[in-house]
Amino acid sequence: MRFSVVVEVSGLEGIADPEGQTIERALPALGFEGVADVRVGKLIRLHLEAPDEATAYERAEELCRHLLANPVIERYEVAVSPLTGAG
């Protein structure tokens, strides 16, 4: 069975985010007021073959632990859903 996996990776609280800070400082000059606490992360989408949704989720978690996220400075969230049709 084929699954769609979405992984959102973001920095842990307390870890500096210079890219987010740069964006936050630039926003008022562009006319965007009242925006605070800008954080930049990454969104990873992939398709995964697995016998069932639970296995797909476990494999996606393993991918995160070994490659997609650095657990020392980042957290991640995984969402898995079955692909239907041509996918």
C-alpha positions in Angstrom: 0.0 0.0 0.0 1.2 3.5 -0.7 1.0 6.4 1.8 1.5 10.1 1.7 3.8 11.4 4.4 4.2 15.0 5.5 6.9 15.9 8.0 7.1 19.3 9.6 10.5 20.1 11.2 11.1 23.2 13.3 13.6 24.4 15.8 13.2 23.7 19.5 12.2 26.5 21.8 15.3 28.4 23.0 17.3 27.5 19.9 18.3 30.6 17.9 16.5 31.1 14.5 18.5 33.7 12.6 16.4 33.3 9.5 13.2 33.8 11.4 14.6 36.9 13.1 15.7 38.4 9.8 12.2 37.9 8.4 10.6 39.4 11.5 12.8 42.5 11.3 12.1 43.0 7.6 8.3 42.8 7.9 7.6 46.3 9.2 9.5 47.8 6.3 7.2 45.9 4.0 4.1 47.2 5.7 3.4 44.2 7.8 2.9 45.3 11.5 2.0 43.2 14.5 3.9 40.0 13.4 6.0 38.4 16.1 7.8 35.2 17.0 8.6 34.2 13.4 10.2 30.8 13.1 11.4 29.1 10.0 11.3 25.3 9.5 10.9 22.9 6.7 8.1 20.8 5.3 9.0 17.5 3.7 6.5 15.5 1.6 7.1 11.9 0.4 5.4 8.8 -0.6 6.1 5.6 1.2 5.3 1.9 0.6 4.2 0.0 3.6 1.7 -2.8 4.5 -0.4 -0.6 6.7 -0.7 3.0 8.1 0.9 2.1 11.5 4.0 0.7 9.7 4.2 3.7 7.4 4.1 6.0 10.4 6.9 4.0 12.2 9.0 4.1 9.0 8.5 7.9 8.7 9.4 8.4 12.4 12.6 6.4 11.7 13.4 8.6 8.7 13.1 11.6 10.9 15.3 10.2 13.7 18.0 9.2 11.3 18.0 11.8 8.6 15.2 14.4 8.3 15.6 16.1 11.7 18.3 16.8 14.2 16.7 15.9 17.6 19.3 18.0 19.4 18.0 21.3 18.0 14.8 20.3 16.1 11.4 18.8 16.7 9.2 17.1 14.1 5.6 16.1 13.5 4.6 13.3 11.1 1.3 12.9 9.3 0.5 9.8 7.3 -2.5 9.2 5.0 -3.3 6.5 2.4 -2.8 7.5 -1.2 -5.9 6.9 -3.4 -6.1 6.8 -7.1 -3.0 7.5 -9.2 -1.3 9.3 -6.2 
